[in-house]
Amino acid sequence: MIFQRDSWQEIFATINKNKLRTFLTCLGVGWGIFMLVIMLGAGNGLKNGVMSDFSGVATNSFFMWAQKTSKAYKGMKPGRQFNYNNADYIAISQVPEANIVSPLNQLGGHDGSNNVIRGLKSGAFEVQGAYPNYSQIEQVKIGDGRFLNEYDIKEKRKVCVIGSRVKEVLFKPDEKPIGQFIRINGVYFKVIGVSIATGNGDQGRQQAQRITLPFSTFQNAFNFGDLIGWFAISSQPGVSAKTTEDKVMALVRERHKIAPDDNMAIGHWNMEVQYNKVNGLFDGINFLVWFVGLGTLVAGVIGISNIMLIVVKERTREIGVKRALGATPWHVIAQIMLESVFLTAIAGLVGLWVGILILEGINSLIGTEVPMFKNPTIDIYIAVKALVFLICSGALAGLIPARKASMVSPVEALRSE
């Protein structure tokens, strides 16, 4: 049937006879798959943009810092300020659920306001003290030189890793920073590495403007004693970050005599919880997109079915002639279904192609200028699945009219006007 020339001549003759009706029918189907592609692409673009904020940071990690207590406990008044120390680091490192425990310190606040000098050039950058294992929580990409190692920590070496923006401000474009010295608050540090930002937006900007020192050197050079500003902690594989966070916070409350129900004393940010929330949100959006998109497709397919019913009614006499000349019911069913599938496939392919073309155009136009909307494209396999679903639906849409046509009595059909 598919390879018979007469069958295709009959299909094209029917289409040519009713051009407007065929066009409007195909438009409904094409519009359905077009809208599905556009909505899926837009949803992916938004998801990629939001999820890029989590790139470069371990999603099974959390951050914890000290704040003022809000409740009285064991004779101590509320509003008490406490600080983490090196003993806390040792204690937290022994929590079985904790994988990476990295203490951190910082000069100059969140955005940095330090007097960093090299020769006649100066700048205000974020200066951070960290352990080498911090690179396993927040990805550190080295463009030149190396990152910190355990010997830097043990020997309290006065070395540093600078961000790309720091290099741009303090060094000439053709100058190699490795082995050069910069001065931070009057203390000289040797540059051993230049890092490249792995995050996006504010995170990428902070990474580019960051100077990282060995944690032990930081405490010693800037008179921090054994104080620790905050912790970055990741969970063991298979252990929820929330479980580890609860156990670590309970340990800290006990060590610093904080009320068990004081939720204000310890500031914290759980990457896993936030990541799961965002993922859940986009799962809901994806479900809604598929629900609306498939509903639109089904509406178009129903339109195909209705049109094929009209076609069968109009061609009743013709079908009767075929039956009288020996055409089997299967031949009639196959002819009607072939026409339905053909119209559905052509309309679906055009809608799919136009949708993908528009998404690619949007992607090329926005580039990296819109951080919250990135790569609004769809997986080709999803597009193919949608098209296969549409074609199968087209076959089902033609089945009812085809069965009706196959049951036409040749005698009654020849009598019809």
C-alpha positions as CSV (number, residue, x, y, z in Angstrom):
1,M,0.0,0.0,0.0
2,I,2.7,2.5,0.9
3,F,4.7,1.8,-2.2
4,Q,1.7,1.8,-4.6
5,R,1.6,4.7,-7.0
6,D,-2.2,4.7,-7.2
7,S,-2.5,5.2,-3.4
8,W,-0.3,8.3,-3.4
9,Q,-2.1,9.7,-6.5
10,E,-5.4,9.3,-4.7
11,I,-4.0,11.1,-1.5
12,F,-2.6,14.0,-3.5
13,A,-5.7,14.3,-5.6
14,T,-7.8,14.6,-2.3
15,I,-5.4,17.2,-0.9
16,N,-5.4,19.2,-4.1
17,K,-9.2,19.2,-4.2
18,N,-9.4,20.6,-0.7
19,K,-6.3,22.8,-0.2
20,L,-7.7,25.2,2.4
21,R,-9.2,22.5,4.5
22,T,-6.0,20.4,4.4
23,F,-3.9,23.5,5.2
24,L,-6.0,24.4,8.3
25,T,-6.0,20.8,9.5
26,C,-2.3,20.5,9.2
27,L,-1.8,23.9,10.8
28,G,-3.5,22.7,14.0
29,V,-1.2,19.7,14.2
30,G,1.9,21.7,13.3
31,W,1.1,24.4,15.8
32,G,0.7,21.7,18.5
33,I,4.2,20.3,18.1
34,F,5.6,23.8,17.5
35,M,4.3,25.0,20.8
36,L,5.6,21.8,22.6
37,V,9.1,22.4,21.2
38,I,9.1,26.1,22.1
39,M,7.8,25.5,25.6
40,L,10.3,22.7,26.2
41,G,13.1,24.8,24.9
42,A,12.2,27.8,27.0
43,G,11.9,25.6,30.1
44,N,15.3,24.1,29.4
45,G,16.8,27.6,28.9
46,L,15.5,28.8,32.2
47,K,16.6,25.6,34.0
48,N,20.1,25.8,32.5
49,G,20.4,29.4,33.5
50,V,19.3,28.8,37.1
51,M,21.2,25.5,37.5
52,S,24.4,27.2,36.3
53,D,24.4,29.0,39.7
54,F,25.1,25.6,41.2
55,S,27.9,24.7,38.8
56,G,31.3,24.5,40.3
57,V,30.0,23.8,43.8
58,A,29.4,20.3,45.3
59,T,25.6,19.8,45.6
60,N,26.0,17.5,48.6
61,S,27.7,20.3,50.7
62,F,26.6,23.0,53.2
63,F,28.2,26.1,54.7
64,M,28.0,27.1,58.3
65,W,29.0,30.3,60.2
66,A,28.6,31.7,63.7
67,Q,26.0,34.3,64.6
68,K,24.6,35.7,67.9
69,T,22.6,33.4,70.2
70,S,18.9,34.2,70.5
71,K,18.1,32.2,73.6
72,A,19.4,31.9,77.1
73,Y,21.1,28.6,78.0
74,K,22.9,27.3,81.0
75,G,23.1,30.6,82.7
76,M,24.2,32.5,79.6
77,K,22.1,35.4,78.2
78,P,20.8,35.7,74.7
79,G,22.7,37.8,72.2
80,R,26.0,36.2,73.0
81,Q,28.6,36.1,70.2
82,F,30.7,33.0,69.7
83,N,33.4,32.0,67.2
84,Y,34.6,28.8,65.7
85,N,38.2,27.7,66.4
86,N,40.7,25.1,65.3
87,A,39.4,22.6,68.0
88,D,36.0,22.8,66.3
89,Y,37.6,21.8,63.0
90,I,39.2,18.7,64.6
91,A,35.9,17.8,66.3
92,I,33.8,18.2,63.1
93,S,36.3,16.3,61.1
94,Q,35.5,13.3,63.3
95,V,31.8,13.2,62.4
96,P,31.4,10.0,60.4
97,E,28.9,11.5,57.9
98,A,31.2,14.4,57.0
99,N,33.5,13.8,54.0
100,I,35.3,17.1,53.3
101,V,35.6,19.6,56.1
102,S,37.3,22.9,55.1
103,P,37.6,25.8,57.5
104,L,37.7,29.3,55.9
105,N,38.6,32.8,56.8
106,Q,38.2,36.1,55.0
107,L,39.5,39.6,55.0
108,G,37.6,42.6,53.9
109,G,34.0,41.3,53.8
110,H,32.1,39.5,51.1
111,D,33.2,41.6,48.2
112,G,36.7,42.5,49.5
113,S,38.1,45.8,50.6
114,N,41.7,45.0,51.2
115,N,44.8,47.0,50.3
116,V,46.5,44.7,47.8
117,I,49.6,46.2,46.2
118,R,52.1,45.3,43.6
119,G,54.6,48.0,42.7
120,L,52.6,51.1,41.7
121,K,49.4,49.1,41.2
122,S,46.8,48.3,43.8
123,G,43.3,46.9,44.2
124,A,40.6,45.8,46.6
125,F,40.0,42.1,46.4
126,E,38.6,39.3,48.5
127,V,41.4,37.6,50.5
128,Q,40.5,34.1,51.7
129,G,42.3,31.5,53.8
130,A,41.5,27.9,52.8
131,Y,42.7,24.3,52.9
132,P,43.6,22.5,49.7
133,N,40.5,20.3,50.1
134,Y,38.3,23.3,49.6
135,S,38.8,22.7,45.8
136,Q,36.7,19.5,46.2
137,I,33.7,21.6,47.4
138,E,34.0,24.6,45.2
139,Q,35.7,23.7,41.9
140,V,39.0,25.6,41.4
141,K,40.3,25.7,37.9
142,I,43.9,26.6,37.6
143,G,44.9,28.4,34.4
144,D,48.6,28.8,35.3
145,G,50.8,27.4,38.1
146,R,49.1,25.3,40.9
147,F,46.7,25.4,43.8
148,L,47.5,25.1,47.5
149,N,48.9,21.8,48.8
150,E,49.4,20.3,52.3
151,Y,53.0,21.5,52.5
152,D,51.8,25.1,52.2
153,I,49.6,24.4,55.2
154,K,52.1,22.6,57.4
155,E,55.0,25.0,56.7
156,K,52.7,28.1,56.7
157,R,54.2,29.3,53.4
158,K,53.5,32.8,52.4
159,V,52.1,31.9,49.0
160,C,48.8,32.7,47.2
161,V,46.6,31.8,44.3
162,I,45.1,34.8,42.5
163,G,42.0,35.1,40.4
164,S,41.9,36.2,36.8
165,R,40.7,39.7,37.7
166,V,43.5,40.1,40.2
167,K,46.0,39.3,37.5
168,E,44.4,41.8,35.1
169,V,44.6,44.6,37.6
170,L,48.0,44.0,39.2
171,F,50.0,42.7,36.2
172,K,50.6,43.7,32.7
173,P,48.9,41.7,29.9
174,D,52.2,40.0,28.8
175,E,53.6,39.6,32.3
176,K,53.8,36.2,34.0
177,P,52.5,36.4,37.6
178,I,53.9,33.0,38.8
179,G,56.9,33.7,41.1
180,Q,56.0,37.4,41.6
181,F,55.1,38.9,44.9
182,I,52.1,40.9,46.0
183,R,51.5,42.7,49.3
184,I,48.4,42.2,51.3
185,N,47.9,44.5,54.4
186,G,51.7,44.9,54.5
187,V,52.6,41.2,54.2
188,Y,54.2,39.9,51.1
189,F,53.0,36.7,49.4
190,K,54.4,34.8,46.4
191,V,52.0,34.0,43.6
192,I,52.0,30.2,42.8
193,G,48.9,30.0,40.7
194,V,46.2,31.9,38.7
195,S,42.7,30.5,38.9
196,I,39.9,30.8,36.3
197,A,36.3,31.4,37.4
198,T,34.1,28.4,37.1
199,G,30.9,30.0,38.3
200,N,28.4,32.4,36.7
201,G,27.2,35.9,37.6
202,D,28.1,37.0,41.1
203,Q,29.8,33.7,41.9
204,G,32.1,34.0,38.9
205,R,32.9,37.6,39.6
206,Q,33.8,36.7,43.2
207,Q,36.1,33.9,42.1
208,A,37.8,36.2,39.6
209,Q,38.5,38.7,42.4
210,R,39.6,36.2,45.0
211,I,43.1,35.8,46.5
212,T,43.5,32.4,48.3
213,L,46.1,31.9,51.0
214,P,47.0,28.7,53.0
215,F,44.6,28.7,56.0
216,S,47.4,28.4,58.6
217,T,49.3,31.2,56.9
218,F,46.2,33.4,56.9
219,Q,45.7,32.9,60.7
220,N,49.3,33.6,61.5
221,A,49.9,36.6,59.1
222,F,46.7,38.5,60.1
223,N,46.6,37.7,63.8
224,F,43.5,35.5,63.7
225,G,44.9,33.2,66.3
226,D,42.9,30.0,66.1
227,L,39.7,31.7,64.9
228,I,37.7,30.3,62.0
229,G,35.2,32.3,60.1
230,W,33.0,29.6,58.6
231,F,33.1,26.0,57.4
232,A,32.4,24.4,54.0
233,I,31.5,20.7,54.5
234,S,30.4,18.0,52.2
235,S,28.7,14.7,53.1
236,Q,30.0,11.2,52.5
237,P,28.6,9.5,49.3
238,G,25.1,8.2,49.9
239,V,24.6,10.4,52.9
240,S,22.2,13.4,52.8
241,A,23.8,16.8,53.3
242,K,20.8,17.6,55.6
243,T,21.7,14.6,57.8
244,T,25.3,15.7,58.1
245,E,24.3,19.3,58.7
246,D,22.0,18.3,61.6
247,K,24.7,16.2,63.3
248,V,27.4,18.9,62.8
249,M,25.2,21.7,64.1
250,A,24.2,19.5,67.1
251,L,27.9,19.0,67.9
252,V,28.6,22.8,67.6
253,R,25.7,23.7,69.9
254,E,27.0,21.3,72.5
255,R,30.6,22.6,72.3
256,H,29.6,26.2,72.5
257,K,26.8,25.9,75.0
258,I,24.0,26.9,72.6
259,A,20.4,26.0,73.3
260,P,19.3,22.9,71.1
261,D,16.3,24.9,69.8
262,D,18.3,28.1,69.1
263,N,18.0,28.3,65.3
264,M,19.5,31.8,65.0
265,A,22.9,31.1,66.5
266,I,24.3,29.1,63.6
267,G,24.0,30.5,60.1
268,H,23.9,27.9,57.4
269,W,23.3,27.3,53.7
270,N,22.6,23.8,52.4
271,M,23.4,23.4,48.7
272,E,21.6,20.0,48.5
273,V,18.4,21.4,49.9
274,Q,18.4,24.4,47.6
275,Y,19.4,22.2,44.6
276,N,16.5,19.8,45.3
277,K,14.0,22.6,45.7
278,V,15.0,24.1,42.3
279,N,15.0,20.6,40.7
280,G,11.5,20.0,42.1
281,L,10.3,23.3,40.7
282,F,11.5,22.5,37.2
283,D,10.1,19.0,37.4
284,G,6.7,20.7,38.0
285,I,7.3,23.1,35.1
286,N,8.4,20.3,32.8
287,F,5.2,18.3,33.7
288,L,3.0,21.4,33.0
289,V,4.8,21.9,29.6
290,W,4.2,18.3,28.6
291,F,0.6,18.4,29.8
292,V,-0.2,21.6,27.8
293,G,1.9,20.5,24.8
294,L,0.5,17.0,24.5
295,G,-3.0,18.5,25.0
296,T,-2.4,20.8,22.1
297,L,-1.1,17.9,20.0
298,V,-4.2,15.8,20.8
299,A,-6.5,18.7,19.8
300,G,-4.7,18.8,16.5
301,V,-5.0,15.0,16.0
302,I,-8.7,15.1,16.8
303,G,-9.0,17.7,14.1
304,I,-7.3,15.3,11.7
305,S,-9.8,12.5,12.7
306,N,-12.8,14.8,12.1
307,I,-11.5,15.8,8.7
308,M,-11.0,12.2,7.8
309,L,-14.6,11.4,8.8
310,I,-15.7,14.2,6.4
311,V,-13.4,12.7,3.7
312,V,-15.0,9.3,4.2
313,K,-18.5,10.8,3.9
314,E,-17.6,12.7,0.7
315,R,-15.9,9.6,-0.9
316,T,-18.6,7.1,0.1
317,R,-19.6,6.4,-3.6
318,E,-15.9,6.1,-4.5
319,I,-15.3,3.6,-1.7
320,G,-18.4,1.7,-2.8
321,V,-17.0,1.4,-6.4
322,K,-13.7,0.1,-5.0
323,R,-15.5,-2.5,-2.9
324,A,-17.6,-3.5,-5.8
325,L,-14.4,-4.0,-7.9
326,G,-13.0,-6.3,-5.3
327,A,-11.1,-4.1,-2.8
328,T,-10.9,-5.7,0.6
329,P,-11.8,-3.9,3.9
330,W,-8.1,-3.9,4.8
331,H,-7.3,-2.1,1.6
332,V,-9.9,0.6,2.4
333,I,-8.6,0.9,6.0
334,A,-5.0,1.1,4.9
335,Q,-5.7,3.9,2.4
336,I,-7.6,6.1,4.9
337,M,-4.9,5.5,7.6
338,L,-2.1,6.2,5.2
339,E,-3.6,9.6,4.3
340,S,-4.1,10.4,8.0
341,V,-0.5,9.5,8.9
342,F,0.9,11.4,5.9
343,L,-0.9,14.6,6.8
344,T,0.1,14.2,10.5
345,A,3.8,13.5,9.7
346,I,4.2,16.4,7.3
347,A,2.5,18.8,9.7
348,G,4.6,17.5,12.6
349,L,7.9,17.7,10.7
350,V,7.2,21.3,9.6
351,G,6.2,22.3,13.2
352,L,9.2,20.6,14.7
353,W,11.6,22.1,12.2
354,V,10.3,25.7,12.6
355,G,10.3,25.3,16.5
356,I,14.0,24.1,16.5
357,L,15.0,26.8,14.1
358,I,13.5,29.5,16.3
359,L,15.1,28.1,19.4
360,E,18.5,28.0,17.7
361,G,18.0,31.6,16.5
362,I,17.2,32.7,20.1
363,N,20.2,30.8,21.4
364,S,22.6,32.5,19.0
365,L,21.1,35.9,19.7
366,I,21.3,35.8,23.5
367,G,24.7,34.1,23.7
368,T,26.0,34.7,27.2
369,E,24.3,38.0,27.7
370,V,21.4,36.6,29.7
371,P,22.9,34.5,32.6
372,M,19.4,33.4,33.8
373,F,18.5,32.0,30.4
374,K,21.0,29.7,28.7
375,N,21.0,27.3,25.8
376,P,17.2,27.1,25.2
377,T,17.3,24.0,23.1
378,I,15.8,20.5,23.4
379,D,17.3,17.0,23.2
380,I,16.9,15.6,19.7
381,Y,15.7,12.3,21.2
382,I,12.8,14.1,22.9
383,A,11.9,15.8,19.6
384,V,11.9,12.5,17.8
385,K,9.8,10.9,20.6
386,A,7.3,13.7,20.3
387,L,7.2,13.2,16.5
388,V,6.7,9.5,16.8
389,F,3.9,10.1,19.3
390,L,2.3,12.4,16.9
391,I,2.5,10.0,14.0
392,C,1.1,7.1,16.1
393,S,-1.7,9.5,17.2
394,G,-2.3,10.3,13.5
395,A,-2.6,6.5,12.8
396,L,-5.1,6.2,15.6
397,A,-7.0,9.3,14.4
398,G,-7.4,7.7,11.0
399,L,-8.5,4.3,12.5
400,I,-12.1,5.3,13.3
401,P,-12.9,6.9,9.9
402,A,-11.1,3.9,8.2
403,R,-13.2,1.3,10.1
404,K,-16.3,3.3,9.2
405,A,-15.2,3.3,5.5
406,S,-14.4,-0.4,5.5
407,M,-17.9,-1.2,6.7
408,V,-19.6,0.6,3.8
409,S,-21.8,-1.8,1.8
410,P,-21.0,-1.5,-1.9
411,V,-24.7,-1.5,-2.9
412,E,-25.6,1.2,-0.4
413,A,-22.5,3.2,-1.3
414,L,-23.4,3.2,-5.0
415,R,-26.9,4.5,-4.2
416,S,-25.5,7.4,-2.1
417,E,-25.6,10.9,-3.6
